[in-house]
Amino acid sequence: MKNAEKYAREHALVTHKQYADYYNDRAKDKVFRVGDQVVVLEEDSAHKTFARWKHGTVVKVRSP
């Protein structure tokens, strides 16, 4: 059992790194300016399952 656990843990670490590298190779930095229209995921209630996408939201303030 210990060997199987060790193998599974090592395999999970390697696979996780492969997924992360694949994603990061294709990811692009996103830069928004004041006045840009963006799509925002906003919560409709206290439960995150009920969040909805708000289309055409205009950026009013940028975080540093």
PQR file of N, CA, C, O and H, with PARSE charges and radii, in Angstrom:
ATOM      1  N   MET A   1       0.817  -1.206   0.000 -0.4000 1.5000
ATOM      2  CA  MET A   1       0.000   0.000   0.000 -0.0000 2.0000
ATOM      3  C   MET A   1       0.855   1.262   0.000  0.5500 1.7000
ATOM      4  O   MET A   1       0.529   2.235  -0.680 -0.5500 1.4000
ATOM      5  N   LYS A   2       1.934   1.250   0.751 -0.4000 1.5000
ATOM      6  CA  LYS A   2       2.801   2.428   0.816 -0.0000 2.0000
ATOM      7  C   LYS A   2       3.422   2.728  -0.548  0.5500 1.7000
ATOM      8  O   LYS A   2       3.559   3.890  -0.930 -0.5500 1.4000
ATOM      9  H   LYS A   2       2.199   0.460   1.303  0.4000 1.0000
ATOM     10  N   ASN A   3       3.796   1.678  -1.279 -0.4000 1.5000
ATOM     11  CA  ASN A   3       4.378   1.887  -2.603 -0.0000 2.0000
ATOM     12  C   ASN A   3       3.362   2.514  -3.552  0.5500 1.7000
ATOM     13  O   ASN A   3       3.705   3.401  -4.334 -0.5500 1.4000
ATOM     14  H   ASN A   3       3.685   0.734  -0.969  0.4000 1.0000
ATOM     15  N   ALA A   4       2.121   2.058  -3.486 -0.4000 1.5000
ATOM     16  CA  ALA A   4       1.078   2.600  -4.348 -0.0000 2.0000
ATOM     17  C   ALA A   4       0.817   4.060  -4.010  0.5500 1.7000
ATOM     18  O   ALA A   4       0.629   4.886  -4.902 -0.5500 1.4000
ATOM     19  H   ALA A   4       1.843   1.338  -2.851  0.4000 1.0000
ATOM     20  N   GLU A   5       0.804   4.374  -2.719 -0.4000 1.5000
ATOM     21  CA  GLU A   5       0.582   5.769  -2.296 -0.0000 2.0000
ATOM     22  C   GLU A   5       1.732   6.650  -2.775  0.5500 1.7000
ATOM     23  O   GLU A   5       1.505   7.753  -3.272 -0.5500 1.4000
ATOM     24  H   GLU A   5       0.957   3.703  -1.993  0.4000 1.0000
ATOM     25  N   LYS A   6       2.942   6.176  -2.629 -0.4000 1.5000
ATOM     26  CA  LYS A   6       4.111   6.940  -3.067 -0.0000 2.0000
ATOM     27  C   LYS A   6       4.060   7.173  -4.576  0.5500 1.7000
ATOM     28  O   LYS A   6       4.304   8.287  -5.040 -0.5500 1.4000
ATOM     29  H   LYS A   6       3.127   5.281  -2.225  0.4000 1.0000
ATOM     30  N   TYR A   7       3.747   6.130  -5.341 -0.4000 1.5000
ATOM     31  CA  TYR A   7       3.663   6.254  -6.792 -0.0000 2.0000
ATOM     32  C   TYR A   7       2.567   7.242  -7.195  0.5500 1.7000
ATOM     33  O   TYR A   7       2.773   8.080  -8.073 -0.5500 1.4000
ATOM     34  H   TYR A   7       3.549   5.225  -4.964  0.4000 1.0000
ATOM     35  N   ALA A   8       1.413   7.140  -6.556 -0.4000 1.5000
ATOM     36  CA  ALA A   8       0.292   8.024  -6.880 -0.0000 2.0000
ATOM     37  C   ALA A   8       0.643   9.474  -6.586  0.5500 1.7000
ATOM     38  O   ALA A   8       0.335  10.362  -7.381 -0.5500 1.4000
ATOM     39  H   ALA A   8       1.246   6.459  -5.843  0.4000 1.0000
ATOM     40  N   ARG A   9       1.285   9.718  -5.451 -0.4000 1.5000
ATOM     41  CA  ARG A   9       1.662  11.081  -5.081 -0.0000 2.0000
ATOM     42  C   ARG A   9       2.673  11.654  -6.077  0.5500 1.7000
ATOM     43  O   ARG A   9       2.532  12.797  -6.513 -0.5500 1.4000
ATOM     44  H   ARG A   9       1.535   8.997  -4.806  0.4000 1.0000
ATOM     45  N   GLU A  10       3.679  10.878  -6.436 -0.4000 1.5000
ATOM     46  CA  GLU A  10       4.687  11.337  -7.393 -0.0000 2.0000
ATOM     47  C   GLU A  10       4.056  11.588  -8.770  0.5500 1.7000
ATOM     48  O   GLU A  10       4.361  12.583  -9.429 -0.5500 1.4000
ATOM     49  H   GLU A  10       3.794   9.950  -6.082  0.4000 1.0000
ATOM     50  N   HIS A  11       3.188  10.687  -9.189 -0.4000 1.5000
ATOM     51  CA  HIS A  11       2.511  10.841 -10.477 -0.0000 2.0000
ATOM     52  C   HIS A  11       1.642  12.098 -10.480  0.5500 1.7000
ATOM     53  O   HIS A  11       1.608  12.827 -11.471 -0.5500 1.4000
ATOM     54  H   HIS A  11       2.940   9.879  -8.655  0.4000 1.0000
ATOM     55  N   ALA A  12       0.939  12.355  -9.376 -0.4000 1.5000
ATOM     56  CA  ALA A  12       0.084  13.540  -9.283 -0.0000 2.0000
ATOM     57  C   ALA A  12       0.920  14.816  -9.367  0.5500 1.7000
ATOM     58  O   ALA A  12       0.512  15.774 -10.024 -0.5500 1.4000
ATOM     59  H   ALA A  12       0.966  11.763  -8.571  0.4000 1.0000
ATOM     60  N   LEU A  13       2.070  14.843  -8.721 -0.4000 1.5000
ATOM     61  CA  LEU A  13       2.934  16.024  -8.775 -0.0000 2.0000
ATOM     62  C   LEU A  13       3.442  16.282 -10.193  0.5500 1.7000
ATOM     63  O   LEU A  13       3.446  17.424 -10.654 -0.5500 1.4000
ATOM     64  H   LEU A  13       2.402  14.064  -8.188  0.4000 1.0000
ATOM     65  N   VAL A  14       3.863  15.238 -10.875 -0.4000 1.5000
ATOM     66  CA  VAL A  14       4.371  15.380 -12.235 -0.0000 2.0000
ATOM     67  C   VAL A  14       3.252  15.844 -13.164  0.5500 1.7000
ATOM     68  O   VAL A  14       3.443  16.750 -13.976 -0.5500 1.4000
ATOM     69  H   VAL A  14       3.860  14.310 -10.501  0.4000 1.0000
ATOM     70  N   THR A  15       2.088  15.216 -13.037 -0.4000 1.5000
ATOM     71  CA  THR A  15       0.958  15.571 -13.896 -0.0000 2.0000
ATOM     72  C   THR A  15       0.507  16.995 -13.645  0.5500 1.7000
ATOM     73  O   THR A  15       0.190  17.720 -14.587 -0.5500 1.4000
ATOM     74  H   THR A  15       1.933  14.481 -12.378  0.4000 1.0000
ATOM     75  N   HIS A  16       0.475  17.405 -12.386 -0.4000 1.5000
ATOM     76  CA  HIS A  16       0.082  18.777 -12.052 -0.0000 2.0000
ATOM     77  C   HIS A  16       1.036  19.778 -12.697  0.5500 1.7000
ATOM     78  O   HIS A  16       0.599  20.791 -13.242 -0.5500 1.4000
ATOM     79  H   HIS A  16       0.733  16.815 -11.621  0.4000 1.0000
ATOM     80  N   LYS A  17       2.326  19.500 -12.638 -0.4000 1.5000
ATOM     81  CA  LYS A  17       3.304  20.395 -13.251 -0.0000 2.0000
ATOM     82  C   LYS A  17       3.102  20.456 -14.764  0.5500 1.7000
ATOM     83  O   LYS A  17       3.214  21.529 -15.356 -0.5500 1.4000
ATOM     84  H   LYS A  17       2.681  18.676 -12.195  0.4000 1.0000
ATOM     85  N   GLN A  18       2.808  19.329 -15.393 -0.4000 1.5000
ATOM     86  CA  GLN A  18       2.573  19.313 -16.837 -0.0000 2.0000
ATOM     87  C   GLN A  18       1.354  20.167 -17.199  0.5500 1.7000
ATOM     88  O   GLN A  18       1.405  20.946 -18.151 -0.5500 1.4000
ATOM     89  H   GLN A  18       2.717  18.457 -14.912  0.4000 1.0000
ATOM     90  N   TYR A  19       0.261  20.025 -16.444 -0.4000 1.5000
ATOM     91  CA  TYR A  19      -0.941  20.823 -16.702 -0.0000 2.0000
ATOM     92  C   TYR A  19      -0.647  22.309 -16.525  0.5500 1.7000
ATOM     93  O   TYR A  19      -1.061  23.131 -17.343 -0.5500 1.4000
ATOM     94  H   TYR A  19       0.219  19.392 -15.671  0.4000 1.0000
ATOM     95  N   ALA A  20       0.069  22.652 -15.452 -0.4000 1.5000
ATOM     96  CA  ALA A  20       0.380  24.051 -15.182 -0.0000 2.0000
ATOM     97  C   ALA A  20       1.269  24.628 -16.287  0.5500 1.7000
ATOM     98  O   ALA A  20       1.034  25.745 -16.748 -0.5500 1.4000
ATOM     99  H   ALA A  20       0.405  21.984 -14.788  0.4000 1.0000
ATOM    100  N   ASP A  21       2.267  23.889 -16.707 -0.4000 1.5000
ATOM    101  CA  ASP A  21       3.156  24.358 -17.778 -0.0000 2.0000
ATOM    102  C   ASP A  21       2.388  24.557 -19.079  0.5500 1.7000
ATOM    103  O   ASP A  21       2.601  25.549 -19.776 -0.5500 1.4000
ATOM    104  H   ASP A  21       2.458  22.981 -16.332  0.4000 1.0000
ATOM    105  N   TYR A  22       1.498  23.625 -19.415 -0.4000 1.5000
ATOM    106  CA  TYR A  22       0.696  23.724 -20.633 -0.0000 2.0000
ATOM    107  C   TYR A  22      -0.177  24.977 -20.585  0.5500 1.7000
ATOM    108  O   TYR A  22      -0.249  25.723 -21.562 -0.5500 1.4000
ATOM    109  H   TYR A  22       1.325  22.818 -18.849  0.4000 1.0000
ATOM    110  N   TYR A  23      -0.836  25.208 -19.457 -0.4000 1.5000
ATOM    111  CA  TYR A  23      -1.691  26.390 -19.320 -0.0000 2.0000
ATOM    112  C   TYR A  23      -0.868  27.671 -19.400  0.5500 1.7000
ATOM    113  O   TYR A  23      -1.225  28.593 -20.133 -0.5500 1.4000
ATOM    114  H   TYR A  23      -0.778  24.602 -18.663  0.4000 1.0000
ATOM    115  N   ASN A  24       0.217  27.733 -18.661 -0.4000 1.5000
ATOM    116  CA  ASN A  24       1.030  28.943 -18.596 -0.0000 2.0000
ATOM    117  C   ASN A  24       1.675  29.294 -19.937  0.5500 1.7000
ATOM    118  O   ASN A  24       1.895  30.470 -20.227 -0.5500 1.4000
ATOM    119  H   ASN A  24       0.508  26.984 -18.065  0.4000 1.0000
ATOM    120  N   ASP A  25       1.979  28.287 -20.754 -0.4000 1.5000
ATOM    121  CA  ASP A  25       2.547  28.554 -22.076 -0.0000 2.0000
ATOM    122  C   ASP A  25       1.564  29.306 -22.964  0.5500 1.7000
ATOM    123  O   ASP A  25       1.975  30.095 -23.815 -0.5500 1.4000
ATOM    124  H   ASP A  25       1.801  27.332 -20.519  0.4000 1.0000
ATOM    125  N   ARG A  26       0.271  29.068 -22.773 -0.4000 1.5000
ATOM    126  CA  ARG A  26      -0.742  29.660 -23.635 -0.0000 2.0000
ATOM    127  C   ARG A  26      -1.463  30.848 -23.006  0.5500 1.7000
ATOM    128  O   ARG A  26      -2.207  31.550 -23.691 -0.5500 1.4000
ATOM    129  H   ARG A  26      -0.064  28.427 -22.082  0.4000 1.0000
ATOM    130  N   ALA A  27      -1.255  31.080 -21.725 -0.4000 1.5000
ATOM    131  CA  ALA A  27      -1.931  32.176 -21.022 -0.0000 2.0000
ATOM    132  C   ALA A  27      -1.330  33.513 -21.451  0.5500 1.7000
ATOM    133  O   ALA A  27      -0.139  33.615 -21.743 -0.5500 1.4000
ATOM    134  H   ALA A  27      -0.650  30.510 -21.169  0.4000 1.0000
ATOM    135  N   LYS A  28      -2.174  34.519 -21.481 -0.4000 1.5000
ATOM    136  CA  LYS A  28      -1.723  35.863 -21.841 -0.0000 2.0000
ATOM    137  C   LYS A  28      -2.070  36.821 -20.709  0.5500 1.7000
ATOM    138  O   LYS A  28      -3.096  36.670 -20.046 -0.5500 1.4000
ATOM    139  H   LYS A  28      -3.142  34.436 -21.244  0.4000 1.0000
ATOM    140  N   ASP A  29      -1.208  37.804 -20.495 -0.4000 1.5000
ATOM    141  CA  ASP A  29      -1.512  38.838 -19.518 -0.0000 2.0000
ATOM    142  C   ASP A  29      -2.684  39.660 -20.028  0.5500 1.7000
ATOM    143  O   ASP A  29      -2.776  39.962 -21.218 -0.5500 1.4000
ATOM    144  H   ASP A  29      -0.374  37.927 -21.033  0.4000 1.0000
ATOM    145  N   LYS A  30      -3.568  40.012 -19.127 -0.4000 1.5000
ATOM    146  CA  LYS A  30      -4.729  40.813 -19.492 -0.0000 2.0000
ATOM    147  C   LYS A  30      -4.592  42.195 -18.872  0.5500 1.7000
ATOM    148  O   LYS A  30      -4.404  42.330 -17.663 -0.5500 1.4000
ATOM    149  H   LYS A  30      -3.494  39.767 -18.161  0.4000 1.0000
ATOM    150  N   VAL A  31      -4.686  43.210 -19.703 -0.4000 1.5000
ATOM    151  CA  VAL A  31      -4.561  44.582 -19.239 -0.0000 2.0000
ATOM    152  C   VAL A  31      -5.856  45.306 -19.578  0.5500 1.7000
ATOM    153  O   VAL A  31      -6.272  45.339 -20.736 -0.5500 1.4000
ATOM    154  H   VAL A  31      -4.839  43.101 -20.685  0.4000 1.0000
ATOM    155  N   PHE A  32      -6.488  45.882 -18.568 -0.4000 1.5000
ATOM    156  CA  PHE A  32      -7.720  46.626 -18.768 -0.0000 2.0000
ATOM    157  C   PHE A  32      -7.476  48.092 -18.452  0.5500 1.7000
ATOM    158  O   PHE A  32      -6.718  48.433 -17.544 -0.5500 1.4000
ATOM    159  H   PHE A  32      -6.150  45.855 -17.627  0.4000 1.0000
ATOM    160  N   ARG A  33      -8.126  48.940 -19.214 -0.4000 1.5000
ATOM    161  CA  ARG A  33      -8.021  50.386 -18.983 -0.0000 2.0000
ATOM    162  C   ARG A  33      -9.388  50.913 -18.596  0.5500 1.7000
ATOM    163  O   ARG A  33     -10.408  50.285 -18.879 -0.5500 1.4000
ATOM    164  H   ARG A  33      -8.742  48.663 -19.951  0.4000 1.0000
ATOM    165  N   VAL A  34      -9.405  52.072 -17.946 -0.4000 1.5000
ATOM    166  CA  VAL A  34     -10.661  52.720 -17.593 -0.0000 2.0000
ATOM    167  C   VAL A  34     -11.442  52.972 -18.879  0.5500 1.7000
ATOM    168  O   VAL A  34     -10.904  53.532 -19.834 -0.5500 1.4000
ATOM    169  H   VAL A  34      -8.575  52.582 -17.717  0.4000 1.0000
ATOM    170  N   GLY A  35     -12.702  52.561 -18.905 -0.4000 1.5000
ATOM    171  CA  GLY A  35     -13.543  52.724 -20.077 -0.0000 2.0000
ATOM    172  C   GLY A  35     -13.674  51.464 -20.918  0.5500 1.7000
ATOM    173  O   GLY A  35     -14.547  51.392 -21.783 -0.5500 1.4000
ATOM    174  H   GLY A  35     -13.139  52.106 -18.129  0.4000 1.0000
ATOM    175  N   ASP A  36     -12.817  50.460 -20.682 -0.4000 1.5000
ATOM    176  CA  ASP A  36     -12.920  49.199 -21.420 -0.0000 2.0000
ATOM    177  C   ASP A  36     -14.176  48.446 -20.994  0.5500 1.7000
ATOM    178  O   ASP A  36     -14.578  48.497 -19.832 -0.5500 1.4000
ATOM    179  H   ASP A  36     -12.107  50.518 -19.979  0.4000 1.0000
ATOM    180  N   GLN A  37     -14.794  47.742 -21.951 -0.4000 1.5000
ATOM    181  CA  GLN A  37     -15.926  46.890 -21.619 -0.0000 2.0000
ATOM    182  C   GLN A  37     -15.402  45.490 -21.325  0.5500 1.7000
ATOM    183  O   GLN A  37     -14.598  44.943 -22.080 -0.5500 1.4000
ATOM    184  H   GLN A  37     -14.467  47.700 -22.895  0.4000 1.0000
ATOM    185  N   VAL A  38     -15.868  44.922 -20.222 -0.4000 1.5000
ATOM    186  CA  VAL A  38     -15.416  43.602 -19.791 -0.0000 2.0000
ATOM    187  C   VAL A  38     -16.619  42.759 -19.388  0.5500 1.7000
ATOM    188  O   VAL A  38     -17.724  43.273 -19.219 -0.5500 1.4000
ATOM    189  H   VAL A  38     -16.521  45.367 -19.609  0.4000 1.0000
ATOM    190  N   VAL A  39     -16.389  41.462 -19.239 -0.4000 1.5000
ATOM    191  CA  VAL A  39     -17.401  40.541 -18.738 -0.0000 2.0000
ATOM    192  C   VAL A  39     -17.005  40.195 -17.307  0.5500 1.7000
ATOM    193  O   VAL A  39     -15.864  39.807 -17.052 -0.5500 1.4000
ATOM    194  H   VAL A  39     -15.491  41.044 -19.377  0.4000 1.0000
ATOM    195  N   VAL A  40     -17.954  40.335 -16.366 -0.4000 1.5000
ATOM    196  CA  VAL A  40     -17.662  40.157 -14.948 -0.0000 2.0000
ATOM    197  C   VAL A  40     -18.579  39.087 -14.368  0.5500 1.7000
ATOM    198  O   VAL A  40     -19.772  39.065 -14.672 -0.5500 1.4000
ATOM    199  H   VAL A  40     -18.881  40.649 -16.574  0.4000 1.0000
ATOM    200  N   LEU A  41     -18.035  38.197 -13.532 -0.4000 1.5000
ATOM    201  CA  LEU A  41     -18.834  37.208 -12.823 -0.0000 2.0000
ATOM    202  C   LEU A  41     -19.226  37.807 -11.481  0.5500 1.7000
ATOM    203  O   LEU A  41     -18.379  38.000 -10.608 -0.5500 1.4000
ATOM    204  H   LEU A  41     -17.066  38.215 -13.285  0.4000 1.0000
ATOM    205  N   GLU A  42     -20.518  38.103 -11.316 -0.4000 1.5000
ATOM    206  CA  GLU A  42     -21.013  38.730 -10.095 -0.0000 2.0000
ATOM    207  C   GLU A  42     -21.988  37.808  -9.400  0.5500 1.7000
ATOM    208  O   GLU A  42     -22.790  37.134 -10.045 -0.5500 1.4000
ATOM    209  H   GLU A  42     -21.206  37.947 -12.025  0.4000 1.0000
ATOM    210  N   GLU A  43     -21.915  37.783  -8.074 -0.4000 1.5000
ATOM    211  CA  GLU A  43     -22.825  36.947  -7.300 -0.0000 2.0000
ATOM    212  C   GLU A  43     -24.206  37.578  -7.265  0.5500 1.7000
ATOM    213  O   GLU A  43     -24.349  38.783  -7.055 -0.5500 1.4000
ATOM    214  H   GLU A  43     -21.263  38.331  -7.550  0.4000 1.0000
ATOM    215  N   ASP A  44     -25.225  36.744  -7.475 -0.4000 1.5000
ATOM    216  CA  ASP A  44     -26.602  37.206  -7.393 -0.0000 2.0000
ATOM    217  C   ASP A  44     -27.155  37.045  -5.982  0.5500 1.7000
ATOM    218  O   ASP A  44     -28.124  37.704  -5.606 -0.5500 1.4000
ATOM    219  H   ASP A  44     -25.109  35.766  -7.646  0.4000 1.0000
ATOM    220  N   SER A  45     -26.530  36.161  -5.207 -0.4000 1.5000
ATOM    221  CA  SER A  45     -27.001  35.899  -3.850 -0.0000 2.0000
ATOM    222  C   SER A  45     -25.802  35.496  -3.000  0.5500 1.7000
ATOM    223  O   SER A  45     -24.655  35.616  -3.432 -0.5500 1.4000
ATOM    224  H   SER A  45     -25.742  35.625  -5.513  0.4000 1.0000
ATOM    225  N   ALA A  46     -26.071  35.022  -1.805 -0.4000 1.5000
ATOM    226  CA  ALA A  46     -24.998  34.621  -0.900 -0.0000 2.0000
ATOM    227  C   ALA A  46     -24.331  33.323  -1.351  0.5500 1.7000
ATOM    228  O   ALA A  46     -23.218  33.023  -0.918 -0.5500 1.4000
ATOM    229  H   ALA A  46     -27.003  34.924  -1.454  0.4000 1.0000
ATOM    230  N   HIS A  47     -24.986  32.558  -2.203 -0.4000 1.5000
ATOM    231  CA  HIS A  47     -24.457  31.268  -2.643 -0.0000 2.0000
ATOM    232  C   HIS A  47     -23.746  31.428  -3.980  0.5500 1.7000
ATOM    233  O   HIS A  47     -24.332  31.955  -4.926 -0.5500 1.4000
ATOM    234  H   HIS A  47     -25.890  32.802  -2.554  0.4000 1.0000
ATOM    235  N   LYS A  48     -22.493  30.983  -4.080 -0.4000 1.5000
ATOM    236  CA  LYS A  48     -21.709  31.210  -5.296 -0.0000 2.0000
ATOM    237  C   LYS A  48     -22.240  30.444  -6.507  0.5500 1.7000
ATOM    238  O   LYS A  48     -21.878  30.762  -7.640 -0.5500 1.4000
ATOM    239  H   LYS A  48     -22.017  30.555  -3.312  0.4000 1.0000
ATOM    240  N   THR A  49     -23.081  29.456  -6.289 -0.4000 1.5000
ATOM    241  CA  THR A  49     -23.660  28.722  -7.402 -0.0000 2.0000
ATOM    242  C   THR A  49     -24.545  29.609  -8.260  0.5500 1.7000
ATOM    243  O   THR A  49     -24.725  29.346  -9.449 -0.5500 1.4000
ATOM    244  H   THR A  49     -23.376  29.199  -5.369  0.4000 1.0000
ATOM    245  N   PHE A  50     -25.091  30.647  -7.672 -0.4000 1.5000
ATOM    246  CA  PHE A  50     -26.030  31.509  -8.379 -0.0000 2.0000
ATOM    247  C   PHE A  50     -25.369  32.743  -8.981  0.5500 1.7000
ATOM    248  O   PHE A  50     -26.055  33.712  -9.305 -0.5500 1.4000
ATOM    249  H   PHE A  50     -24.945  30.861  -6.707  0.4000 1.0000
ATOM    250  N   ALA A  51     -24.063  32.721  -9.134 -0.4000 1.5000
ATOM    251  CA  ALA A  51     -23.367  33.845  -9.763 -0.0000 2.0000
ATOM    252  C   ALA A  51     -23.715  33.879 -11.245  0.5500 1.7000
ATOM    253  O   ALA A  51     -23.946  32.841 -11.865 -0.5500 1.4000
ATOM    254  H   ALA A  51     -23.506  31.933  -8.871  0.4000 1.0000
ATOM    255  N   ARG A  52     -23.750  35.078 -11.801 -0.4000 1.5000
ATOM    256  CA  ARG A  52     -24.091  35.246 -13.219 -0.0000 2.0000
ATOM    257  C   ARG A  52     -23.064  36.176 -13.871  0.5500 1.7000
ATOM    258  O   ARG A  52     -22.464  37.029 -13.216 -0.5500 1.4000
ATOM    259  H   ARG A  52     -23.563  35.921 -11.298  0.4000 1.0000
ATOM    260  N   TRP A  53     -22.881  35.985 -15.182 -0.4000 1.5000
ATOM    261  CA  TRP A  53     -21.985  36.838 -15.944 -0.0000 2.0000
ATOM    262  C   TRP A  53     -22.714  38.124 -16.304  0.5500 1.7000
ATOM    263  O   TRP A  53     -23.843  38.096 -16.795 -0.5500 1.4000
ATOM    264  H   TRP A  53     -23.368  35.293 -15.714  0.4000 1.0000
ATOM    265  N   LYS A  54     -22.053  39.257 -16.054 -0.4000 1.5000
ATOM    266  CA  LYS A  54     -22.578  40.572 -16.424 -0.0000 2.0000
ATOM    267  C   LYS A  54     -21.804  41.035 -17.652  0.5500 1.7000
ATOM    268  O   LYS A  54     -20.594  41.251 -17.582 -0.5500 1.4000
ATOM    269  H   LYS A  54     -21.136  39.279 -15.655  0.4000 1.0000
ATOM    270  N   HIS A  55     -22.495  41.186 -18.769 -0.4000 1.5000
ATOM    271  CA  HIS A  55     -21.857  41.565 -20.033 -0.0000 2.0000
ATOM    272  C   HIS A  55     -21.818  43.076 -20.189  0.5500 1.7000
ATOM    273  O   HIS A  55     -22.718  43.780 -19.730 -0.5500 1.4000
ATOM    274  H   HIS A  55     -23.478  41.010 -18.826  0.4000 1.0000
ATOM    275  N   GLY A  56     -20.780  43.567 -20.832 -0.4000 1.5000
ATOM    276  CA  GLY A  56     -20.689  44.979 -21.168 -0.0000 2.0000
ATOM    277  C   GLY A  56     -20.436  45.890 -19.988  0.5500 1.7000
ATOM    278  O   GLY A  56     -20.741  47.080 -20.059 -0.5500 1.4000
ATOM    279  H   GLY A  56     -20.049  42.995 -21.205  0.4000 1.0000
ATOM    280  N   THR A  57     -19.885  45.363 -18.901 -0.4000 1.5000
ATOM    281  CA  THR A  57     -19.552  46.199 -17.756 -0.0000 2.0000
ATOM    282  C   THR A  57     -18.365  47.080 -18.123  0.5500 1.7000
ATOM    283  O   THR A  57     -17.413  46.606 -18.744 -0.5500 1.4000
ATOM    284  H   THR A  57     -19.638  44.396 -18.844  0.4000 1.0000
ATOM    285  N   VAL A  58     -18.412  48.354 -17.749 -0.4000 1.5000
ATOM    286  CA  VAL A  58     -17.349  49.296 -18.082 -0.0000 2.0000
ATOM    287  C   VAL A  58     -16.425  49.442 -16.883  0.5500 1.7000
ATOM    288  O   VAL A  58     -16.884  49.617 -15.754 -0.5500 1.4000
ATOM    289  H   VAL A  58     -19.185  48.738 -17.245  0.4000 1.0000
ATOM    290  N   VAL A  59     -15.112  49.369 -17.134 -0.4000 1.5000
ATOM    291  CA  VAL A  59     -14.129  49.543 -16.074 -0.0000 2.0000
ATOM    292  C   VAL A  59     -14.144  50.992 -15.635  0.5500 1.7000
ATOM    293  O   VAL A  59     -13.965  51.899 -16.448 -0.5500 1.4000
ATOM    294  H   VAL A  59     -14.739  49.227 -18.051  0.4000 1.0000
ATOM    295  N   LYS A  60     -14.362  51.210 -14.321 -0.4000 1.5000
ATOM    296  CA  LYS A  60     -14.399  52.582 -13.796 -0.0000 2.0000
ATOM    297  C   LYS A  60     -13.147  52.896 -12.979  0.5500 1.7000
ATOM    298  O   LYS A  60     -12.674  54.032 -12.970 -0.5500 1.4000
ATOM    299  H   LYS A  60     -14.508  50.473 -13.661  0.4000 1.0000
ATOM    300  N   VAL A  61     -12.606  51.867 -12.284 -0.4000 1.5000
ATOM    301  CA  VAL A  61     -11.433  52.064 -11.440 -0.0000 2.0000
ATOM    302  C   VAL A  61     -10.495  50.884 -11.648  0.5500 1.7000
ATOM    303  O   VAL A  61     -10.946  49.741 -11.728 -0.5500 1.4000
ATOM    304  H   VAL A  61     -12.991  50.944 -12.291  0.4000 1.0000
ATOM    305  N   ARG A  62      -9.213  51.145 -11.734 -0.4000 1.5000
ATOM    306  CA  ARG A  62      -8.225  50.086 -11.858 -0.0000 2.0000
ATOM    307  C   ARG A  62      -7.497  49.917 -10.553  0.5500 1.7000
ATOM    308  O   ARG A  62      -7.152  50.898  -9.895 -0.5500 1.4000
ATOM    309  H   ARG A  62      -8.847  52.073 -11.668  0.4000 1.0000
ATOM    310  N   SER A  63      -7.260  48.678 -10.172 -0.4000 1.5000
ATOM    311  CA  SER A  63      -6.439  48.388  -9.006 -0.0000 2.0000
ATOM    312  C   SER A  63      -4.977  48.519  -9.408  0.5500 1.7000
ATOM    313  O   SER A  63      -4.630  48.286 -10.566 -0.5500 1.4000
ATOM    314  H   SER A  63      -7.540  47.881 -10.706  0.4000 1.0000
ATOM    315  N   PRO A  64      -4.121  48.888  -8.470 -0.5600 1.5000
ATOM    316  CA  PRO A  64      -2.696  49.006  -8.832  0.2800 2.0000
ATOM    317  C   PRO A  64      -2.067  47.653  -9.110  0.5500 1.7000
ATOM    318  O   PRO A  64      -0.880  47.577  -9.426 -0.5500 1.4000
TER
END
